[in-house]
């Protein structure tokens, strides 16, 4: 009891000293506090042999706190954790949906990289908006050994920095960039139409990370046009050629049919009339060209859809060859799957391709009016949809995209509508926007959940929510 009384009295003295330092803004005195505390614990260790004190682990860390009044302060901690060795993982480190809990885990480790079990009270995680001084603390929801699970829930969209600190210092890779997105709940509400008059027959649309929209025009003089989010034309490239110049130079096109954007914001264009794939930088500089007419490797016959998976593999719908060709990030051939027919795993005129969060491959099998799902190597998994006019049926199945919840959006050009399915094929909704859609083809979803549809017959891009 005497030992506890002495320690309690000393701690109270330190608390009073800290209060005075804060009140008088004597920040430098906090540094002197470290020496005083170290001396005190060392004295107690020699005086009372029964007290186990980890004096060798008593450390002082300079704080990276963003509150101006406390920038010179530090943190005194008896923890053995090493911030630079601590790791975080989980989807909540990169993206979150407004109104939904986002989760991430933090692994606390010592200087020797072994698990540290004594630092739960020294871990702090918080969100800070990139443009405003708004903060949101993450909450600890589970502690197992050296693994800590945190959650947060926010109501405002935008870009945030997620800071994860141990003993007042940022852990490895912290702060993390988090995109706060609106919920991906598609109601089909028409928001606006843009680029009317700039396009002749838009076939494909792709969202770029900076908020711009890339559109491929099948019949226009401008093969690819870049628009900002408000529909203002920013740039164009890939000049179209006439039939007499059919075998024209690289960088030009004849009836382009598909478009995709990779992780570097490079733009891949299916030059369908030329039976090839062309790759451009976002400013229109030609990077690569592959393909010719035929049925061999890197040969195509009127290809259409194209998409890039999380592993940077490029999937191309080789329409008239009734197959899918898979290329690497340099557009070298990797593999192919599919063949002509109406059996499971067979394709007739595959039109477009998309990937879910597990990287399963969804193909719009337009000749069979169905969606088929494959593993990345082409093993058949399941199918849904059929020819008809009813709910979940198609007359002219065309393009496809998948949102963050793995809901599947499919355009039907003849029915002038978009049907949304679950990943297993259950119909969620069908939207025709009250007759506003006219020949919908390409479809893409931006980071805020807005749906962009290439309205080919209306020569424009429709924006829906």
Secondary structure by P-SEA (a helix, b strand, c coil): caaaaaaaaaaaaaaaaaaaaaaacccaaaaaaaaaaaaaaaaaaaacccccccccccbbbbbcccccccccbbbbbccccccccccccccccccccccbbbbbbbbbbccccccccccccccccbbbbccccbbbbbbbccccccbbbbbbbbccbbbbbbbbbccccccccccbbbbbbccccccccccccccccccccccccccccccbbbbbbccccccbbbbccccccccccccccccccccccccccccccccccccccbbbbccccccbbbbbccccccccccccccccccccccccccccccccbbbbccccccbbbbbccccccccccccccccccccccccccccccccbbbbccccccbbbbbcccccccccccccccccccccbbbbbccccccbbbbbbcccccccccccccccccccccccccccccbbbbcccbbbbbccccccbbbbcc
